[in-house]
Amino acid sequence: MSVAILESREVYDTIPGSIKDAALALLTSLLEPVSPEIRADYAKDPINWWKQGHFHFGLAVRNQLRRKGYDAAYFGVSNLDDIYVFLVEEALKLR
């Protein structure tokens, strides 16, 4: 695992659950229709499951978060790119 991913995970882990809860609920609902595909990708490669869809899927996830007020500033991070994968994983209870 790359240093950048480990650092991003450490940053994500410092975000209080009280801040993440509403965004996680949103993602759980939004991702429900595609959760079988996400779970299959995760099962094949738990580290890199998100890379193939980063530009399309990842952009859609990040845009939905921003539209609902869950932007980088809300989470206290510099970029949603750094944490959206962890939000998806937690919303779908992949880890």
Residue frames as qw, qx, qy, qz and C-alpha x, y, z in Angstrom:
[[0.000, 0.891, 0.453, 0.000, 0.00, 0.00, 0.00],
 [0.420, 0.553, -0.033, 0.719, 1.36, 3.40, -0.91],
 [0.297, -0.177, -0.445, 0.826, 2.41, 5.97, 1.65],
 [0.223, -0.127, -0.141, -0.956, -0.18, 8.43, 0.29],
 [0.619, -0.338, -0.571, -0.419, -3.01, 5.94, 0.81],
 [0.583, -0.299, -0.627, 0.422, -1.82, 5.14, 4.32],
 [0.136, -0.074, -0.236, 0.959, -1.63, 8.85, 5.14],
 [0.403, -0.223, -0.334, -0.823, -5.11, 9.41, 3.70],
 [0.648, -0.353, -0.669, -0.090, -6.44, 6.53, 5.79],
 [0.422, -0.230, -0.520, 0.706, -4.89, 8.06, 8.90],
 [0.120, -0.046, -0.004, -0.992, -6.55, 11.40, 8.10],
 [0.549, -0.281, -0.537, -0.576, -9.88, 9.67, 7.49],
 [0.609, -0.308, -0.701, 0.208, -9.66, 7.79, 10.77],
 [0.229, -0.144, -0.405, 0.873, -9.31, 11.09, 12.67],
 [0.322, -0.252, -0.267, -0.873, -12.64, 12.42, 11.36],
 [0.324, -0.008, 0.723, -0.610, -15.21, 11.97, 14.12],
 [0.091, 0.315, 0.930, 0.166, -18.09, 9.61, 13.46],
 [0.132, 0.698, 0.501, -0.495, -20.51, 12.42, 14.28],
 [0.157, 0.619, -0.298, -0.710, -19.22, 14.25, 11.20],
 [0.058, 0.193, -0.869, -0.452, -19.20, 11.19, 8.94],
 [0.322, 0.254, 0.862, -0.296, -22.58, 9.73, 9.94],
 [0.494, 0.641, 0.259, -0.527, -24.87, 11.80, 7.71],
 [0.333, 0.620, -0.559, -0.440, -22.59, 11.44, 4.68],
 [0.086, -0.163, 0.982, 0.036, -22.35, 7.69, 5.28],
 [0.445, 0.414, 0.690, -0.392, -26.14, 7.43, 5.43],
 [0.469, 0.693, -0.112, -0.536, -26.40, 9.33, 2.15],
 [0.222, 0.504, -0.779, -0.299, -23.85, 7.07, 0.46],
 [0.304, 0.030, 0.937, -0.169, -25.44, 3.90, 1.82],
 [0.528, 0.568, 0.466, -0.426, -28.69, 4.92, 0.17],
 [0.410, 0.743, -0.283, -0.447, -27.19, 6.20, -3.07],
 [0.124, 0.503, -0.834, -0.189, -24.89, 3.22, -3.56],
 [0.657, 0.007, 0.669, -0.349, -27.43, 0.53, -2.76],
 [0.814, 0.501, 0.081, -0.283, -28.29, -0.14, -6.44],
 [0.612, 0.645, -0.450, 0.079, -24.63, -0.62, -7.38],
 [0.487, -0.639, 0.552, -0.223, -23.43, -2.22, -4.17],
 [0.955, 0.018, 0.295, 0.027, -23.26, -5.76, -5.67],
 [0.700, 0.635, -0.092, 0.312, -20.79, -4.53, -8.30],
 [0.054, -0.823, 0.425, -0.373, -18.75, -2.61, -5.74],
 [0.757, -0.436, 0.449, -0.187, -18.67, -5.63, -3.45],
 [0.942, 0.260, 0.153, 0.146, -17.54, -7.88, -6.32],
 [0.460, 0.760, -0.248, 0.387, -14.76, -5.44, -7.25],
 [0.350, -0.736, 0.457, -0.356, -13.73, -5.20, -3.61],
 [0.921, -0.204, 0.322, -0.081, -13.67, -8.99, -3.23],
 [0.847, 0.456, -0.008, 0.274, -11.32, -9.26, -6.22],
 [0.541, 0.304, -0.215, 0.755, -8.94, -6.54, -5.02],
 [0.389, -0.785, -0.444, 0.188, -9.61, -4.92, -1.62],
 [0.427, -0.460, 0.041, 0.777, -6.79, -2.43, -2.07],
 [0.073, -0.217, 0.413, 0.882, -7.38, -1.17, -5.62],
 [0.266, 0.499, 0.824, 0.003, -11.09, -1.93, -6.23],
 [0.134, 0.846, 0.303, -0.417, -11.85, 1.76, -6.83],
 [0.275, -0.469, 0.421, 0.726, -9.12, 2.57, -9.36],
 [0.260, 0.268, 0.766, 0.523, -10.92, 1.45, -12.50],
 [0.016, -0.767, -0.590, -0.254, -13.87, 3.71, -11.77],
 [0.378, -0.418, -0.257, 0.785, -12.05, 6.60, -10.14],
 [0.046, -0.038, 0.244, 0.968, -12.86, 9.16, -12.82],
 [0.383, -0.327, -0.541, -0.674, -16.50, 8.26, -13.43],
 [0.618, -0.512, -0.596, 0.011, -17.72, 6.53, -10.28],
 [0.502, -0.301, -0.349, 0.731, -15.45, 8.52, -7.99],
 [0.024, 0.127, 0.129, 0.983, -16.44, 11.81, -9.57],
 [0.464, -0.471, -0.528, -0.533, -20.13, 10.94, -9.21],
 [0.627, -0.487, -0.537, 0.286, -19.66, 10.08, -5.53],
 [0.376, -0.196, -0.189, 0.886, -17.67, 13.22, -4.81],
 [0.122, -0.264, -0.297, -0.909, -20.17, 15.41, -6.68],
 [0.543, -0.548, -0.567, -0.289, -23.11, 13.95, -4.74],
 [0.570, -0.425, -0.433, 0.553, -21.29, 14.56, -1.48],
 [0.209, -0.033, 0.009, 0.977, -20.56, 18.17, -2.47],
 [0.266, -0.409, -0.478, -0.730, -24.16, 18.78, -3.59],
 [0.619, -0.593, -0.503, -0.109, -25.40, 17.72, -0.17],
 [0.253, -0.906, 0.177, -0.289, -22.89, 19.92, 1.67],
 [0.859, -0.415, 0.243, 0.178, -20.28, 17.26, 2.44],
 [0.570, 0.766, -0.223, 0.194, -17.33, 18.91, 0.76],
 [0.683, 0.216, -0.450, 0.533, -13.66, 18.84, 1.71],
 [0.053, -0.463, 0.332, -0.820, -14.10, 21.73, 4.15],
 [0.771, -0.395, -0.080, -0.493, -16.96, 19.91, 5.88],
 [0.959, -0.136, -0.213, 0.129, -14.65, 16.96, 6.59],
 [0.371, -0.870, 0.291, 0.145, -11.64, 19.16, 7.31],
 [0.765, -0.057, 0.469, 0.437, -9.55, 17.67, 4.50],
 [0.055, -0.514, 0.340, 0.785, -7.83, 19.27, 1.56],
 [0.412, 0.243, -0.595, -0.646, -9.56, 17.14, -1.10],
 [0.841, -0.026, 0.268, -0.470, -12.42, 14.63, -1.19],
 [0.741, 0.431, -0.511, -0.067, -10.20, 12.49, -3.43],
 [0.126, 0.461, -0.775, 0.413, -8.26, 11.66, -0.28],
 [0.304, -0.077, 0.774, -0.550, -11.21, 10.16, 1.62],
 [0.692, 0.134, -0.110, -0.701, -14.11, 9.24, -0.67],
 [0.612, 0.163, -0.767, -0.106, -12.92, 5.63, -1.10],
 [0.155, 0.015, -0.826, 0.542, -12.91, 5.17, 2.68],
 [0.457, 0.105, 0.273, -0.840, -16.38, 6.72, 2.92],
 [0.729, 0.163, -0.437, -0.501, -17.69, 4.26, 0.33],
 [0.491, 0.128, -0.845, 0.169, -16.02, 1.35, 2.09],
 [0.053, 0.038, 0.705, -0.706, -17.48, 2.37, 5.43],
 [0.563, 0.124, 0.031, -0.817, -20.93, 3.09, 4.01],
 [0.814, 0.150, -0.435, -0.355, -21.05, -0.40, 2.50],
 [0.720, -0.520, 0.424, -0.175, -19.25, -1.95, 5.48],
 [0.824, 0.465, -0.323, 0.036, -16.56, -3.43, 3.26],
 [0.378, 0.448, -0.645, 0.490, -13.85, -3.22, 5.92]]
